[in-house]
Amino acid sequence: MQQLRNQRGVTLMELLTVVAIVGLLGVIAVPGYRQYMMRSGRADGKAALLQVQTAQERFYLDNNAYTANVVGAPPAGLGLSGTSASGKYTVAVALGAGGQTYTVTATPVAGHGQDGDAKCTTLTITDTGQKGSTGSAAVAECWK
């Protein structure tokens, strides 16, 4: 009998209390983490757009026109990969009148996490630096 009284352990109530606290913390933390991941993915898309914008300006200096050829090697194209650094976005260029204006669009790639971003679905930038986005959030929120 003496030996049974000296044994210590965790009661079921203590275990259930710890499980409930961990579950509550998980419920609070997961949405915040998901938003953080979406914002970091947007940063990847914005960086890709700015990279294309810089390459377009270099191309314009040499050719007096912009190009829609992101992937092609210079002098016909910009020599970029056509995707963002982490592969979460594809980048495309739409030219305006006579190749004198352009709009670059970053579209999320399905299956890479950003396609679930309903706030900022696509990101755009023009030759004049005008930033845009589609989705439920304001442009300023998507580009901050």
Secondary structure as a PSIPRED ss2 file (coil, helix, strand):
# PSIPRED VFORMAT (PSIPRED V4.0)

   1 M C   1.000  0.000  0.000
   2 Q H   0.000  1.000  0.000
   3 Q H   0.000  1.000  0.000
   4 L H   0.000  1.000  0.000
   5 R H   0.000  1.000  0.000
   6 N H   0.000  1.000  0.000
   7 Q C   1.000  0.000  0.000
   8 R C   1.000  0.000  0.000
   9 G C   1.000  0.000  0.000
  10 V C   1.000  0.000  0.000
  11 T C   1.000  0.000  0.000
  12 L H   0.000  1.000  0.000
  13 M H   0.000  1.000  0.000
  14 E H   0.000  1.000  0.000
  15 L H   0.000  1.000  0.000
  16 L H   0.000  1.000  0.000
  17 T H   0.000  1.000  0.000
  18 V H   0.000  1.000  0.000
  19 V H   0.000  1.000  0.000
  20 A H   0.000  1.000  0.000
  21 I H   0.000  1.000  0.000
  22 V H   0.000  1.000  0.000
  23 G H   0.000  1.000  0.000
  24 L H   0.000  1.000  0.000
  25 L H   0.000  1.000  0.000
  26 G H   0.000  1.000  0.000
  27 V H   0.000  1.000  0.000
  28 I H   0.000  1.000  0.000
  29 A H   0.000  1.000  0.000
  30 V H   0.000  1.000  0.000
  31 P H   0.000  1.000  0.000
  32 G H   0.000  1.000  0.000
  33 Y H   0.000  1.000  0.000
  34 R H   0.000  1.000  0.000
  35 Q H   0.000  1.000  0.000
  36 Y H   0.000  1.000  0.000
  37 M H   0.000  1.000  0.000
  38 M H   0.000  1.000  0.000
  39 R H   0.000  1.000  0.000
  40 S H   0.000  1.000  0.000
  41 G H   0.000  1.000  0.000
  42 R H   0.000  1.000  0.000
  43 A H   0.000  1.000  0.000
  44 D H   0.000  1.000  0.000
  45 G H   0.000  1.000  0.000
  46 K H   0.000  1.000  0.000
  47 A H   0.000  1.000  0.000
  48 A H   0.000  1.000  0.000
  49 L H   0.000  1.000  0.000
  50 L H   0.000  1.000  0.000
  51 Q H   0.000  1.000  0.000
  52 V H   0.000  1.000  0.000
  53 Q H   0.000  1.000  0.000
  54 T H   0.000  1.000  0.000
  55 A H   0.000  1.000  0.000
  56 Q H   0.000  1.000  0.000
  57 E H   0.000  1.000  0.000
  58 R H   0.000  1.000  0.000
  59 F H   0.000  1.000  0.000
  60 Y H   0.000  1.000  0.000
  61 L H   0.000  1.000  0.000
  62 D H   0.000  1.000  0.000
  63 N H   0.000  1.000  0.000
  64 N C   1.000  0.000  0.000
  65 A C   1.000  0.000  0.000
  66 Y C   1.000  0.000  0.000
  67 T C   1.000  0.000  0.000
  68 A C   1.000  0.000  0.000
  69 N C   1.000  0.000  0.000
  70 V C   1.000  0.000  0.000
  71 V C   1.000  0.000  0.000
  72 G C   1.000  0.000  0.000
  73 A C   1.000  0.000  0.000
  74 P C   1.000  0.000  0.000
  75 P C   1.000  0.000  0.000
  76 A C   1.000  0.000  0.000
  77 G C   1.000  0.000  0.000
  78 L C   1.000  0.000  0.000
  79 G C   1.000  0.000  0.000
  80 L C   1.000  0.000  0.000
  81 S C   1.000  0.000  0.000
  82 G C   1.000  0.000  0.000
  83 T E   0.000  0.000  1.000
  84 S C   1.000  0.000  0.000
  85 A C   1.000  0.000  0.000
  86 S C   1.000  0.000  0.000
  87 G C   1.000  0.000  0.000
  88 K C   1.000  0.000  0.000
  89 Y E   0.000  0.000  1.000
  90 T E   0.000  0.000  1.000
  91 V E   0.000  0.000  1.000
  92 A E   0.000  0.000  1.000
  93 V E   0.000  0.000  1.000
  94 A E   0.000  0.000  1.000
  95 L E   0.000  0.000  1.000
  96 G C   1.000  0.000  0.000
  97 A H   0.000  1.000  0.000
  98 G H   0.000  1.000  0.000
  99 G H   0.000  1.000  0.000
 100 Q C   1.000  0.000  0.000
 101 T C   1.000  0.000  0.000
 102 Y E   0.000  0.000  1.000
 103 T E   0.000  0.000  1.000
 104 V E   0.000  0.000  1.000
 105 T E   0.000  0.000  1.000
 106 A E   0.000  0.000  1.000
 107 T E   0.000  0.000  1.000
 108 P E   0.000  0.000  1.000
 109 V C   1.000  0.000  0.000
 110 A C   1.000  0.000  0.000
 111 G C   1.000  0.000  0.000
 112 H C   1.000  0.000  0.000
 113 G C   1.000  0.000  0.000
 114 Q H   0.000  1.000  0.000
 115 D H   0.000  1.000  0.000
 116 G H   0.000  1.000  0.000
 117 D C   1.000  0.000  0.000
 118 A C   1.000  0.000  0.000
 119 K C   1.000  0.000  0.000
 120 C C   1.000  0.000  0.000
 121 T C   1.000  0.000  0.000
 122 T C   1.000  0.000  0.000
 123 L E   0.000  0.000  1.000
 124 T E   0.000  0.000  1.000
 125 I E   0.000  0.000  1.000
 126 T E   0.000  0.000  1.000
 127 D C   1.000  0.000  0.000
 128 T C   1.000  0.000  0.000
 129 G C   1.000  0.000  0.000
 130 Q C   1.000  0.000  0.000
 131 K E   0.000  0.000  1.000
 132 G E   0.000  0.000  1.000
 133 S E   0.000  0.000  1.000
 134 T C   1.000  0.000  0.000
 135 G C   1.000  0.000  0.000
 136 S C   1.000  0.000  0.000
 137 A C   1.000  0.000  0.000
 138 A C   1.000  0.000  0.000
 139 V H   0.000  1.000  0.000
 140 A H   0.000  1.000  0.000
 141 E H   0.000  1.000  0.000
 142 C H   0.000  1.000  0.000
 143 W C   1.000  0.000  0.000
 144 K C   1.000  0.000  0.000
